């Protein structure tokens, strides 16, 4: 059973993601965080199989969180963005160690991405990334 940490600064979106993932009994959400610093702390403490991360977060954004996570407690990271990321941002995150990207649905209809999200989690959570130094 893959364990997942949700790093999302909107409690509404956190709730929607939890609802989508709760429908698949083989996935367990072990924590949710509202900012980059608490994300890093929770990854260290809970050691989830993967992290679903919003690109823009208070205190630290995705590139900074990726560096911290991949240099200490590496796990696969799926970045959710509200807009298609620019190629330089996407390239930077992938080079730092992110495993993939998904675009958040328009209109808060997370059921529209449920199948793709669950498939990504089941695939990416099997990866075992190595520690990195930056």
N, C-alpha and C positions, 0 to 999 in steps of 0.2 A: 504494500500500500504506500504510494508516494505521499510524503508529507510536504506541505507547502506553507510558505510564509508570504503574506500579502503585504507589500509596502505601497501604500496609497494614502495620500493626504486627505482625500475626501471620504468621510465616513459613509456617505450614501453609496459611493462606488464600491467601497469595501463590502458593504452589506450585499450589494448586487452580485459581486464576485463570489462571496460566500454562498449565496443562494444557488448560483449556477453550479458551483463545485459540489454542494451538498447533494445534488441530484445523482452524482456518481459516487456510489458507496466505496469505491476503491481509492478515493482521494481524501486525505485528511488535512484540513487547514489547522495548523498548530499555533499560529499567531498572526496578528495584523498590527502594522505600525503606521504612524502618522507622519514621521519625519525620518530623515536619513540617518541621524545618529542613533535613534532607537532601533532602526532596521539592523544596523551593524551589531548592536548589543544583542538583539534577539537572535540573529543568525549564529553568533558565537554561543549563546546559551542553549538554543533549541536544536541546532544543527539539522535544519530541514533538508529534505532531498532536493528542493529547489525553491527559488524566490521568484514571485511575480512582482515586478517593480514598475512604478510610474516613473517616467523620465524626470519630471520636475517635482521635486519634493522640498519642503522646508529644511533648512540647516545644511543638507548635502544633496546634490542632484545625482543622477544616475552614474555619470563617469566617476565621481568621487566615491560613491558607495561601491561600485564595482571594484575599484582599486583596493579598497579596504577589505572587502569580502574575499576577493581572490588572493590577496596576499596573506590572509590569516586562516579563514575557514572556507575554502573554495567550494562553491555549489553552482549548479546551472542557474542562470538568470534569464528570465523572459521579461523583456521590457514592453510595457503597454504604454502607448502614446495616444493622446487625443487628436493628434494630427500626424500625417505621414512625416517621419523624421527626415531632416535634410540628409543628404548622402554623407557629408563630413561628420555629422553627429552619429549617424548609424555606424559608419566605418570606425569612428573612435571607440564606441561602445563595444563593437565586436572585437576590435583589436585588444581592448582591455580585458576581454573575457566573457562578455555577454554571449548567451547561446542563441538568442533569437529576439525578434520583434513582432508585435501584433498591434494593430490599430484598434483603439476603443471604438465601440459602435456609436453611430450618431443617434441622438435621441434617447440615450440610456437604455436601449433594448439589448441587454447583455445575453438574452436567450438567443439572439441572432449569431453570436460568436461561440456559443456553448460547445458545440461539437469540435470546432477548431481548437478552442482553448484546452479542452480536456485531452484531445489528441496530442497537443504540444506538451502538456504536462506529463503525460504517460511516456512520451518519447524522450523529452529532455531530462526528466528526473533520473533516467538510467545512466546518464553521462557522469563520469567521475573526473572532473577537472583537476588539474594539478595546481599547487601553489605557484603564484607568480611573484616576481619582484619587479618593481617599476623604477 
